[in-house]
Amino acid sequence: MVIHQIPRTDGTYDRKEFKKEYIKTMDQLDQIMNVKELPGLWNSLSPIVVPLILIFCKTGLSLTSIESGLLYNVVNLFGAPIVALAIGTTLAVYGLGAKLDQKQIISIMNDSIKDTGIIMLITGAGGSLGNVVKVSGVGDVLGSMVVSWPIPAILIPVIIAALMRIALGSATVAITTAASLTAPLLPMLNVSPVLLAQACCIGAISFGYFNDSGFWVFNGMFGLTDMKDQLKCKTAVSMVMAGVGVIELLIINMFI
């Protein structure tokens, strides 16, 4: 829990000064709240909800036995992420920008591209770095090494997943690798399978930093440009979360 301000007895408060970028964001929020003619509910939600529904329909269709036909082709086309997001953008332009002229819409889109373009670029670079390390075989070497260590059985998947997260930057790959390496040892470890699954997840959230695409998405969305702020708000928090998770895991393991 973070305390942002402390109330006084006279009704006022004490708080630390906000950074300039945070003040700017709050000023923008005040401007939005003071606008009287805001878009309707459907126009506001459709650019986000419609793409999600289309992508969800495609995912759901892939779980069925339907593999051909008109329905399959239509859902497969409009449910593709790029097409679905393009539809969402179109809804935003013609729904939210109905009362704006073309120059204003283009200006807003240019500003959006400036803000999100660098996020997409760095996200792709971080994901590429993680994939390069993955293909190099570092993950398999680290996993095999940890399995042979004389440590409590419940910590084996935690350490494997943590090392995978550090090396590869992908929580999904970290969980999958830790689970695949510890699954054959399940009969010998004498540990609940549920706890082992939780251990994989705890280790996978432990160390998000530069080679993690989510690290850059988080920092970009919250406007964190200073490296110290990035490490404090994302990396340090993820390590604290993992540390608390390990403590809880060890306590639960004593009773199960």
Sequence and secondary structure as in RCSB ss.txt:
>XXXX:A:sequence
MVIHQIPRTDGTYDRKEFKKEYIKTMDQLDQIMNVKELPGLWNSLSPIVVPLILIFCKTGLSLTSIESGLLYNVV
NLFGAPIVALAIGTTLAVYGLGAKLDQKQIISIMNDSIKDTGIIMLITGAGGSLGNVVKVSGVGDVLGSMVVSWP
IPAILIPVIIAALMRIALGSATVAITTAASLTAPLLPMLNVSPVLLAQACCIGAISFGYFNDSGFWVFNGMFGLT
DMKDQLKCKTAVSMVMAGVGVIELLIINMFI
>XXXX:A:secstr
    EEE TTS EEE    HHHHHHHHHHHHHHH SS   HHHHHHHHHHHHHHHHHHHHHHTSS  SSHHHHHH
HHHTSHHHHHHHHHHHIIIIITTTS HHHHHHHHHHHHHHHHHHHHHHHHHHHHHHHHHHTTHHHHHHHHHHTS 
S GGGHHHHHHHHHHHHH  HHHHHHHHHHHHGGGHHHHT  HHHHHHHHHHHHTS   TT HHHHHHHHHTT  
SHHHHIIIIIIHHHHHHHHHHHHHHHHHTT 
